[in-house]
Amino acid sequence: MRVTGGGALVSWGGRGLGVSLVVSAVCCCLATQALAGGVQIRRVDTRGYPTVKVLVLAPSLTEAAPTLSQDSAPVVGLVAENLANQESVVLVIDHSQSMHGRALADAVQAARDFVTAKPAADQIGVITVSSQAQTLADFSSDGSSAAAALQGLAIDTRYGTVLWDAIRTAADTLRAHGLLGRTIILVTDGQETTSKTTLREAVQAAQAAHAAIYTVGVRDSTYTPLPLQQLAAATGGRFYPALRTAQLPSIYAAISAELRRSWLLSYATAARPGDTLKLEVESAGTRATTTTTLSHQLANPDKASSSETLLTLTLILTAGLLLAGLTFAYRNLRLPRLHTDDF
């Protein structure tokens, strides 16, 4: 169903997802935790200023879009979209040596079940990660290609786990080809060993792609949950611990149920760079609030890069003048040659 009215646009369908949580100079927000079972603000994105985008998780399945207020006043021109049937999902499966035994087998089977049960319009891609990140299946609404790519996946015989490289690859793929709803589901024990990409850079890549990351931590001897928690929190996703790999099917089901309740709210703010916005979302009788400050750089997003360019040119010019001056001084102030007649 697609409804317009009062400047708002509402679309409804199956499950969905949205853009990334950012806490930075140009987009900053730490959402206030809603009451259990209540509406949640997952991310505020102001990088498209004056457009403000808010990723919201409704407390239940509903065709009624969440409402949004700024500084206690309903926003004007609100666009509310349930992101179902507009979703691209990248499954990132760890098959490094630490994922031996039932861990990998259960992870693959749960992923195959997830692909089989996906809504018909969803696009699925598959990336495996171990000593290198490898794309096994490009985006396709035909789940059979992704399921086939997962069949027969085995433990890598080479040492190494490039988790952050894989996240960056997935994010770049979503940025180039993803639908409006974008998510990465990472199943791993969390051990990172040999990535060229840092955790911070992986987060930034996901944010640039407007992708949320759902991390599933498989508990084993190398279980490292903290970076997985950070990765999920920084992108508007969620971390799920898997104490036993037999829990993976229920975790995938929980992710699917959550995605069905995701909404993207957007509007044009009249606030100025430097202002602090108080945002309040209401859905199904529950409320959540957060504040975010518009960066001064939003007034001139090219100012910083222009300043850096000017500084570089100034340094080059100064160095050139200094070198020319030293050369002139050397040529004109050096001691005269001595001749035998002078003795």
Secondary structure by P-SEA (a helix, b strand, c coil): cccccccbbbbbbccbbbbbbbbcccccccccccccccccccccccccccbbbbbbbccccccccbbbbcccccccbbbbbcccccbbbbbbbbbccccccaaaaaaaaaaaaaaaaccccbbbbbbbbcccccccccccccaaaaaaaacccccccbbbbaaaaaaaaaaaaaacccccbbbbbbbcccccccccccaaaaaaaaaaacbbbbbbbbbccccccaaaaaaaaaccbbbbbcccccaaaaaaaaaaaaaaabbbbbbbbcccccbbbbbbbbcccccccbbbbbbccccccaaaaaaaaaaaaaaaaaaaaaaaaaaaaaacccccccccccc
